[in-house]
Amino acid sequence: MNSKLEKLENNVATLEISVSAEKLEEGIMKSYLKNVKKFNIAGFRKGKAPRKIIERHYGEAVFYEDAINIICPDAYDEAVKEHNLEPVDRPDIDIVDIESGKGLVFKAVVTVKPEVALGQYKGIEAEKKEYNVTDEEVDKEIETIREKNARLIDISDRPVKNGDITIIDFKGFVEDKQFAGGTSENYSLEVGSGQFIPGFEEQLVGAELGKEIDVNVQFPKEYNSEELAGKPALFKVTVKEIKEKQLAELDDEFAKDVSEFDTLDELKEDIRKKKEEQYKRLEKQQYEDEVINKAVENATVDIPEVMVDAQVRIMLRDFDYQLRYQGLNLEAYLKYMNMDIEKLKESYRDTAKSRVKSQLVLEKVAEVEGIAAAEEDLNAEIEKTAKHYNQDLEKFKKTLKEDEITYIKDGIVIQKAIDFLVDNSVAI
């Protein structure tokens, strides 16, 4: 095999690759052995016809397509390595010439990783914000715990008041017609939680058990259903149950009931420590983000659209996983939001482009500074991952494929590049 790089411009490389007659013959023979059972030729048992007989009946090119699919990937990979290219997409293959006994010539056009021109990335000045835990935050967390552990008392001698948990049936009407999704039975609603559209919950205050009331509201103009957005609606609502929250006294007994601590002061101190740790992580993350963003802003790179497209697909996949974890899926979400997939993809493009540029800049910093993943770094990361999934380390190592190890190494290098930027920055 030999190849030549015809041109490399706008992040697109064109390779002309020549494969020897011997390699072509190997590919044709493999194609014959793969496909011979498909041929039924008079005078031969099915699948037993010699190659030359099949070629005589169907033409010499009968095995070319599979032979090309067998030969081209390896020849292409070899040419990419020879010219030190980093493809970011699959190549477009065009056959220039093919003839048994002479060889194969094909062209491969592929988008390659763009060159990054780094600007200032050392000595970047970034604001280091500090967050302090307040007594109000601790008290708010205590109240949240108190709410979660509240007892629910059935109420039958008074109407609904704000803060009650109600069980309701309702039917929604727009222009005197029931609309899809506007009807439910035995729906649990905390009055005042803001779960429903503005005005709905407020009108439940004063409602009596078992009596139907009219609730008149107007859907917001930006409501996710075009059929309902901005329109007035009437809901026929019946309150079937009223439950009142009974909050525990804030004392040491409360702390014992809801935690492993013996006193309320100990519980508060634990909440404060956890908040402090959370804020330290937030401070670190925000500072890193600002340093990275400035390094990225200072760099120049022409980002190929195929890289943005690939990142959009990753973001869509991750979003779909999140939805499935919540018991939904992408199709149901799009229907609920009255949005098509192309509109959702477009909403991701700016973020996707930013992520791609950040990745490219960090990779360039690592290249320029000679940052690499040492063996001990790799082993530590693999051990950490095995522990996270509660796997035996040695067994876990044996399951890792080459591309998975490469992925882990790449992640280590990127984190080291981030650490390098932060270590060489100036906090203000």
TADA-V185642 format. One record per residue. N is the residue number from 1. RES is the residue in one small letter. SS is DSSP state (H for helix, E for strand, L for the rest). PHI is phi in whole degrees, 0 to 359 (999 if undefined). D_LAST is the distance of its C-alpha to the last C-alpha in Angstrom with 2 decimals. Layout:
n=<N	N>
res=<RES	RES>
ss=<SS	SS>
phi=<PHI	PHI>
d_last=<D_LAST	D_LAST>
This chain:
n=<1	2	3	4	5	6	7	8	9	10	11	12	13	14	15	16	17	18	19	20	21	22	23	24	25	26	27	28	29	30	31	32	33	34	35	36	37	38	39	40	41	42	43	44	45	46	47	48	49	50	51	52	53	54	55	56	57	58	59	60	61	62	63	64	65	66	67	68	69	70	71	72	73	74	75	76	77	78	79	80	81	82	83	84	85	86	87	88	89	90	91	92	93	94	95	96	97	98	99	100	101	102	103	104	105	106	107	108	109	110	111	112	113	114	115	116	117	118	119	120	121	122	123	124	125	126	127	128	129	130	131	132	133	134	135	136	137	138	139	140	141	142	143	144	145	146	147	148	149	150	151	152	153	154	155	156	157	158	159	160	161	162	163	164	165	166	167	168	169	170	171	172	173	174	175	176	177	178	179	180	181	182	183	184	185	186	187	188	189	190	191	192	193	194	195	196	197	198	199	200	201	202	203	204	205	206	207	208	209	210	211	212	213	214	215	216	217	218	219	220	221	222	223	224	225	226	227	228	229	230	231	232	233	234	235	236	237	238	239	240	241	242	243	244	245	246	247	248	249	250	251	252	253	254	255	256	257	258	259	260	261	262	263	264	265	266	267	268	269	270	271	272	273	274	275	276	277	278	279	280	281	282	283	284	285	286	287	288	289	290	291	292	293	294	295	296	297	298	299	300	301	302	303	304	305	306	307	308	309	310	311	312	313	314	315	316	317	318	319	320	321	322	323	324	325	326	327	328	329	330	331	332	333	334	335	336	337	338	339	340	341	342	343	344	345	346	347	348	349	350	351	352	353	354	355	356	357	358	359	360	361	362	363	364	365	366	367	368	369	370	371	372	373	374	375	376	377	378	379	380	381	382	383	384	385	386	387	388	389	390	391	392	393	394	395	396	397	398	399	400	401	402	403	404	405	406	407	408	409	410	411	412	413	414	415	416	417	418	419	420	421	422	423	424	425	426	427	428>
res=<m	n	s	k	l	e	k	l	e	n	n	v	a	t	l	e	i	s	v	s	a	e	k	l	e	e	g	i	m	k	s	y	l	k	n	v	k	k	f	n	i	a	g	f	r	k	g	k	a	p	r	k	i	i	e	r	h	y	g	e	a	v	f	y	e	d	a	i	n	i	i	c	p	d	a	y	d	e	a	v	k	e	h	n	l	e	p	v	d	r	p	d	i	d	i	v	d	i	e	s	g	k	g	l	v	f	k	a	v	v	t	v	k	p	e	v	a	l	g	q	y	k	g	i	e	a	e	k	k	e	y	n	v	t	d	e	e	v	d	k	e	i	e	t	i	r	e	k	n	a	r	l	i	d	i	s	d	r	p	v	k	n	g	d	i	t	i	i	d	f	k	g	f	v	e	d	k	q	f	a	g	g	t	s	e	n	y	s	l	e	v	g	s	g	q	f	i	p	g	f	e	e	q	l	v	g	a	e	l	g	k	e	i	d	v	n	v	q	f	p	k	e	y	n	s	e	e	l	a	g	k	p	a	l	f	k	v	t	v	k	e	i	k	e	k	q	l	a	e	l	d	d	e	f	a	k	d	v	s	e	f	d	t	l	d	e	l	k	e	d	i	r	k	k	k	e	e	q	y	k	r	l	e	k	q	q	y	e	d	e	v	i	n	k	a	v	e	n	a	t	v	d	i	p	e	v	m	v	d	a	q	v	r	i	m	l	r	d	f	d	y	q	l	r	y	q	g	l	n	l	e	a	y	l	k	y	m	n	m	d	i	e	k	l	k	e	s	y	r	d	t	a	k	s	r	v	k	s	q	l	v	l	e	k	v	a	e	v	e	g	i	a	a	a	e	e	d	l	n	a	e	i	e	k	t	a	k	h	y	n	q	d	l	e	k	f	k	k	t	l	k	e	d	e	i	t	y	i	k	d	g	i	v	i	q	k	a	i	d	f	l	v	d	n	s	v	a	i>
ss=<L	E	E	E	E	E	E	E	E	L	L	E	E	E	E	E	E	E	E	L	H	H	H	H	H	H	H	H	H	H	H	H	H	H	H	H	H	H	L	L	L	L	L	L	L	L	L	L	L	L	H	H	H	H	H	H	H	H	L	H	H	H	H	H	H	H	H	H	H	H	H	H	H	H	H	H	H	H	H	H	H	H	L	L	L	L	E	L	L	L	L	E	E	E	E	E	E	E	E	L	L	L	E	E	E	E	E	E	E	E	E	E	L	L	L	L	E	L	L	L	L	L	L	L	E	E	L	L	L	L	L	L	L	L	H	H	H	H	H	H	H	H	H	H	H	H	H	H	L	L	E	E	E	E	E	L	L	L	L	L	L	L	L	L	E	E	E	E	E	E	E	E	E	E	L	L	E	E	E	E	E	E	E	E	E	E	E	E	E	E	L	L	L	L	L	L	L	L	L	L	L	H	H	H	L	L	L	L	E	L	L	E	E	E	E	E	E	E	L	L	L	L	L	L	L	L	L	L	L	L	L	E	E	E	E	E	E	E	E	E	E	E	E	E	E	E	L	L	L	L	L	H	H	H	H	H	H	H	L	L	L	L	L	H	H	H	H	H	H	H	H	H	H	H	H	H	H	H	H	H	H	H	H	H	H	H	H	H	H	H	H	H	H	H	H	H	H	H	L	E	L	L	L	L	H	H	H	H	H	H	H	H	H	H	H	H	H	H	H	H	H	H	H	H	H	L	L	L	L	H	H	H	H	H	H	H	L	L	L	L	H	H	H	H	H	H	H	H	H	H	H	H	H	H	H	H	H	H	H	H	H	H	H	H	H	H	H	H	L	L	L	L	L	L	H	H	H	H	H	H	H	H	H	H	H	H	H	H	L	L	L	L	H	H	H	H	H	H	H	L	L	H	H	H	H	H	H	H	H	H	H	H	H	H	H	H	H	H	H	H	H	H	H	L	L	E	E	L>
phi=<999	223	212	219	274	288	200	218	213	53	64	238	253	243	249	253	239	249	248	294	299	296	294	298	298	299	295	296	296	297	297	300	297	287	252	303	291	280	264	238	242	305	95	228	297	303	87	244	291	296	301	298	293	297	295	293	283	248	99	299	277	301	257	295	300	293	298	299	295	281	278	300	304	293	295	296	301	295	293	299	295	300	259	54	265	236	296	241	204	286	280	266	256	230	282	272	202	211	203	302	92	243	121	229	235	219	250	236	249	216	279	245	301	285	279	253	259	288	263	292	226	253	72	293	269	217	283	254	281	236	240	246	283	260	299	297	294	296	295	294	294	299	295	297	298	297	295	295	258	290	276	254	254	293	244	226	250	205	282	294	233	301	98	290	263	246	250	231	251	211	230	256	230	235	55	66	239	294	246	299	84	257	232	202	235	54	273	270	223	273	289	98	280	77	287	262	296	307	98	291	292	300	282	281	297	97	291	258	302	78	256	280	234	265	242	258	222	231	294	300	297	266	301	287	251	298	291	249	307	79	264	286	218	243	245	268	238	239	273	262	215	233	233	251	284	247	274	287	293	276	214	296	296	299	300	296	289	252	208	269	264	269	230	295	297	295	297	297	295	296	298	298	299	295	295	298	297	299	293	298	297	296	301	297	295	294	293	303	300	293	296	299	302	290	297	292	299	282	265	238	203	265	272	296	299	296	288	294	302	296	293	300	297	297	295	296	298	296	295	298	299	299	297	295	298	268	87	244	210	297	299	295	298	298	294	296	275	53	226	264	297	293	293	295	302	297	293	270	298	297	295	299	297	297	295	297	296	301	299	295	293	295	296	292	301	298	295	295	269	66	277	218	268	286	300	292	295	298	297	295	291	297	298	297	294	300	294	300	266	55	249	294	302	295	294	296	301	292	277	287	270	299	291	289	294	300	298	297	298	300	296	296	297	298	295	295	294	298	300	297	299	293	296	255	259	236	281	235>
d_last=<57.27	55.74	53.17	51.61	48.46	49.91	46.71	43.03	41.43	39.10	38.22	41.90	44.06	47.87	49.72	53.47	54.68	58.23	59.76	62.91	66.31	66.26	62.98	64.30	67.49	65.57	63.75	67.02	68.71	65.95	66.24	70.02	69.77	67.29	69.42	73.04	73.84	73.30	76.25	79.84	82.28	86.06	87.63	84.57	83.30	80.07	77.15	79.43	79.85	78.98	76.10	78.40	80.56	77.58	76.34	79.87	79.98	76.49	75.50	73.60	70.24	70.72	68.27	65.82	63.30	62.67	62.87	60.10	57.93	58.66	58.07	55.24	52.30	52.75	53.47	50.39	48.13	49.63	49.05	45.39	44.89	46.92	44.72	41.38	40.63	38.32	40.00	38.10	41.26	44.95	47.07	49.83	52.98	55.87	59.07	60.38	63.48	65.06	68.50	70.01	70.84	68.43	64.99	62.12	59.73	56.86	53.71	50.39	47.78	44.38	40.79	38.54	34.88	33.18	31.54	27.76	26.32	22.79	20.33	17.04	16.08	14.71	11.46	10.03	6.47	5.83	4.85	6.17	8.97	11.46	15.13	17.83	21.48	23.69	27.42	28.14	26.75	28.90	31.86	31.47	31.59	34.65	36.26	35.73	37.48	40.12	40.76	41.12	43.65	45.57	49.34	50.97	54.09	56.68	57.42	60.78	61.50	58.94	57.25	53.71	50.83	47.08	45.55	48.80	49.11	51.89	54.02	55.09	57.19	56.38	57.66	55.81	57.64	56.67	59.54	61.90	61.16	59.36	56.32	55.05	52.53	53.40	55.78	55.27	57.11	55.94	52.34	50.07	47.84	45.80	46.35	43.13	40.96	40.47	41.94	44.43	44.15	43.58	46.69	48.38	47.40	47.77	51.41	52.16	51.74	55.34	56.89	59.76	60.66	62.87	62.89	61.71	59.47	58.30	54.57	53.80	50.40	48.92	46.87	43.51	43.62	40.92	42.91	43.01	46.79	48.02	51.41	50.02	47.01	47.60	51.10	52.59	53.80	56.09	55.73	58.71	57.22	59.07	57.43	59.06	57.11	54.89	52.82	50.85	47.96	48.73	45.60	45.85	45.29	41.90	43.15	43.38	46.05	43.72	41.12	43.94	45.12	41.85	40.12	40.84	39.88	42.47	40.68	38.55	36.01	35.67	35.20	32.48	30.67	30.92	29.51	26.55	25.87	26.16	23.79	21.18	21.70	21.52	18.16	16.78	18.17	16.77	13.15	13.78	15.61	13.27	10.38	13.22	14.59	11.68	11.55	15.35	15.74	13.99	16.13	19.09	18.65	18.68	21.86	25.39	28.08	31.32	31.62	35.27	36.43	38.08	34.74	33.55	36.96	36.65	33.26	34.78	37.64	35.36	33.60	37.06	38.31	35.45	35.96	39.68	39.11	37.09	39.91	42.56	40.83	41.21	44.84	44.46	44.40	43.11	46.47	46.72	43.17	43.89	47.15	45.59	42.86	45.53	43.54	44.70	43.04	42.26	40.36	38.27	37.63	36.56	34.05	32.39	32.28	28.91	27.18	29.44	28.58	24.83	25.51	27.80	25.41	22.63	25.33	26.58	23.27	22.54	26.15	25.79	22.76	24.93	27.86	26.23	24.66	27.90	26.54	29.50	30.68	32.46	35.59	34.08	31.20	33.87	36.03	33.26	32.38	36.10	36.65	33.84	35.35	38.86	37.86	36.22	39.55	41.59	43.29	44.94	42.75	45.62	47.16	43.88	43.35	46.82	46.09	43.11	44.02	42.74	40.65	39.09	38.13	36.66	34.63	33.29	32.46	30.65	28.50	27.66	26.76	24.45	22.60	22.41	21.01	18.23	17.60	17.67	15.02	12.65	13.75	13.15	9.66	6.39	3.81	0.00>
